Amino acid sequence: MNVKPFEALFNDNFWHELVHMYLAGIIVAGFIVAAVHAAGWLRGRRERRHRVGLVVALTFAALAAPAQLLVGDWAARTVADNQPTKLAVFEGLGPTEDGAPLHVLGIYEDGDVKYGIEFPKRLSLLAYHDPNARVQGLDAVAANDRPSETGINIVRLSFQGMVAIGTGLAALGVLFLWIWWRRRRLPHSPWFYRAVVAAGPLSFVALIAGWVTTE
């Protein structure tokens, strides 16, 4: 048997997957630790350990989350080049087309995304940085080889869930960094700490959704 494990590991997808996963680990660890201290903060615990725990954990997570968006863009463009069918599944893109649209939410059914919000040419722009670029659809694959509608929807919703949660985490991180940089203090609003508590388990959901998307 001609097994080549190093060729399987060190391929064109290696670097963006490695960086993406390490950043994801930092984000999940940071927000889970911050969520524990934020829960204590909401209960009136203002000891130094809660303050330090919040600042340190949130700083790591807040710096990693926006960087993850940039790495995600890198990963998406690599997928577009190396795994165009996978990109078509992410989007539920049936026909190959120039200036392919991006759909948010919706269900893939009968070769198209239904009930979603369409943004014209955005998929071409995100995948190739060209709004008129051609994006390969699922019609490029023989009908017998295409994944089922259920499989496509599982991957689509996992991908969109990962992106939505990741964007929210990045926004929360930017808010924390802005307040800390401008005022050298933690936010006062209890809603910020409620959001941090929610961010802990949500970051883990995004991690699992990312693995579903990848695999």
C-alpha positions as MATLAB code, in Angstrom:
seq = 'MNVKPFEALFNDNFWHELVHMYLAGIIVAGFIVAAVHAAGWLRGRRERRHRVGLVVALTFAALAAPAQLLVGDWAARTVADNQPTKLAVFEGLGPTEDGAPLHVLGIYEDGDVKYGIEFPKRLSLLAYHDPNARVQGLDAVAANDRPSETGINIVRLSFQGMVAIGTGLAALGVLFLWIWWRRRRLPHSPWFYRAVVAAGPLSFVALIAGWVTTE';
ca = [
       0.000    0.000    0.000;
       1.506    3.326   -1.081;
       0.600    5.460    1.927;
       2.002    9.005    1.980;
       0.960   10.597    5.294;
       3.200   13.652    4.933;
       1.708   14.496    1.536;
      -1.756   14.196    3.085;
      -0.793   16.523    5.934;
       1.421   19.105    4.237;
      -0.739   20.135    1.293;
      -2.048   23.435   -0.051;
      -4.625   23.628    2.764;
      -2.139   23.119    5.595;
      -1.141   26.658    6.493;
      -4.490   28.377    6.525;
      -6.048   25.448    8.425;
      -3.229   25.488   10.988;
      -3.480   29.233   11.615;
      -7.283   29.126   11.570;
      -7.385   26.361   14.188;
      -4.819   27.919   16.511;
      -6.686   31.219   16.474;
      -9.946   29.349   17.080;
      -8.387   27.665   20.111;
      -7.281   31.010   21.541;
     -10.726   32.517   20.920;
     -12.597   29.632   22.552;
     -10.267   29.490   25.569;
     -10.367   33.268   25.986;
     -14.127   33.637   25.814;
     -14.855   30.604   28.005;
     -12.543   31.907   30.745;
     -13.950   35.424   30.318;
     -17.504   34.039   30.519;
     -16.803   32.503   33.938;
     -15.466   35.797   35.302;
     -18.228   37.818   33.619;
     -20.823   35.651   35.369;
     -19.111   36.438   38.687;
     -18.988   40.141   37.769;
     -22.759   40.159   37.178;
     -23.238   38.667   40.650;
     -21.399   41.569   42.205;
     -17.972   39.996   42.559;
     -15.409   42.718   41.995;
     -12.299   41.053   43.426;
      -9.007   41.558   41.679;
      -9.022   37.972   40.335;
     -12.253   38.623   38.425;
     -10.934   41.875   37.010;
      -7.607   40.344   35.951;
      -9.340   37.242   34.602;
     -11.628   39.357   32.472;
      -8.937   41.668   31.144;
      -6.410   38.950   30.284;
      -8.894   36.501   28.748;
     -10.772   39.169   26.814;
      -7.557   40.717   25.506;
      -6.382   37.422   24.007;
      -9.816   36.632   22.564;
     -10.398   40.197   21.348;
      -7.108   40.293   19.442;
      -7.573   36.828   17.940;
     -11.214   37.209   16.830;
     -10.719   40.023   14.264;
      -7.562   38.299   13.011;
      -9.655   35.176   12.498;
     -11.880   37.057   10.043;
      -8.822   37.830    7.906;
      -7.638   34.224    8.065;
     -11.165   33.118    7.163;
     -10.969   35.250    4.027;
      -7.637   33.613    3.176;
      -9.159   30.168    3.764;
     -12.224   30.932    1.645;
     -10.099   32.037   -1.303;
      -7.962   28.903   -0.983;
     -11.093   26.751   -0.970;
     -12.359   28.608   -4.058;
      -9.140   27.735   -5.903;
      -8.576   24.181   -4.658;
     -12.056   22.907   -3.743;
     -14.616   24.781   -5.855;
     -17.321   22.182   -5.216;
     -16.913   22.704   -1.494;
     -17.402   26.445   -1.971;
     -20.543   25.715   -4.002;
     -21.856   23.642   -1.092;
     -21.086   26.455    1.394;
     -23.224   28.783   -0.682;
     -25.695   26.332   -2.156;
     -24.720   27.568   -5.606;
     -26.444   25.446   -8.221;
     -25.403   26.897  -11.600;
     -21.902   28.047  -12.483;
     -22.123   31.787  -13.062;
     -20.249   35.040  -13.394;
     -20.930   37.542  -10.635;
     -22.310   34.859   -8.314;
     -24.554   36.096   -5.487;
     -24.145   35.454   -1.769;
     -27.100   34.124    0.213;
     -27.545   34.656    3.942;
     -29.808   32.095    5.631;
     -32.251   30.205    3.449;
     -32.560   26.520    2.549;
     -31.015   24.769   -0.432;
     -33.786   23.101   -2.391;
     -34.158   21.986   -6.001;
     -30.812   23.445   -7.068;
     -31.243   26.877   -5.499;
     -31.326   28.688   -2.167;
     -34.847   29.593   -1.104;
     -36.073   31.966    1.605;
     -32.605   33.511    1.997;
     -31.381   37.088    1.648;
     -29.479   37.535   -1.618;
     -26.551   39.897   -2.089;
     -25.720   40.171   -5.821;
     -22.118   39.423   -6.867;
     -20.894   39.165   -3.272;
     -19.770   35.537   -3.522;
     -17.553   36.339   -6.509;
     -16.176   39.344   -4.650;
     -15.422   37.385   -1.476;
     -13.986   34.341   -3.242;
     -11.890   36.092   -5.889;
     -11.948   39.794   -4.947;
     -13.660   40.387   -8.290;
     -17.442   41.000   -8.388;
     -17.674   39.551  -11.906;
     -15.528   36.449  -11.383;
     -16.898   33.065  -12.424;
     -17.753   30.748   -9.530;
     -18.184   27.046  -10.173;
     -21.560   25.686   -9.109;
     -22.801   22.225   -8.265;
     -23.799   21.744  -11.892;
     -20.102   21.108  -12.628;
     -20.402   17.816  -10.744;
     -22.160   14.779  -12.180;
     -25.642   14.444  -10.702;
     -24.844   11.058   -9.139;
     -21.785   12.506   -7.397;
     -23.439   15.560   -5.846;
     -24.133   15.589   -2.121;
     -27.732   15.304   -0.973;
     -29.826   18.388   -0.224;
     -29.732   17.436    3.464;
     -25.944   17.241    3.410;
     -25.657   20.566    1.623;
     -27.960   22.269    4.124;
     -26.053   20.852    7.098;
     -22.774   22.219    5.730;
     -24.334   25.563    4.685;
     -25.926   26.178    8.077;
     -22.743   25.120    9.896;
     -20.691   27.479    7.756;
     -23.093   30.380    8.189;
     -23.395   29.727   11.918;
     -19.603   29.754   12.270;
     -19.312   33.018   10.329;
     -22.190   34.701   12.190;
     -20.904   33.771   15.639;
     -17.320   34.633   14.671;
     -18.393   38.056   13.446;
     -20.286   38.677   16.686;
     -17.277   37.622   18.769;
     -15.029   39.926   16.749;
     -17.437   42.840   17.293;
     -17.534   42.141   21.036;
     -13.743   42.011   21.121;
     -13.383   45.291   19.230;
     -15.844   46.955   21.649;
     -13.818   45.769   24.641;
     -10.512   46.916   23.141;
     -11.972   50.325   22.231;
     -13.288   50.996   25.733;
     -10.105   49.710   27.369;
      -7.862   51.794   25.094;
      -9.925   54.971   25.376;
     -10.870   54.838   29.069;
      -8.528   52.294   30.648;
     -11.406   50.500   32.330;
     -13.841   47.656   31.854;
     -17.263   48.470   30.374;
     -19.976   49.458   32.865;
     -23.023   48.094   31.046;
     -24.339   44.776   32.397;
     -25.326   43.898   28.827;
     -21.662   43.700   27.904;
     -21.083   41.061   30.589;
     -24.216   39.167   29.582;
     -22.847   39.113   26.040;
     -19.501   37.790   27.315;
     -21.291   35.035   29.265;
     -23.124   34.040   26.077;
     -19.898   34.266   24.055;
     -18.312   31.425   26.041;
     -20.576   28.573   24.873;
     -21.220   30.260   21.519;
     -17.490   30.251   20.736;
     -17.473   26.493   21.307;
     -20.507   26.102   19.022;
     -18.629   28.070   16.342;
     -15.619   25.752   16.761;
     -17.727   22.623   16.239;
     -19.577   24.242   13.334;
     -16.198   24.999   11.807;
     -15.146   21.359   12.003;
     -18.443   20.259   10.446;
     -17.777   22.762    7.664;
     -14.198   21.599    7.159;
     -14.772   17.864    7.258;
];
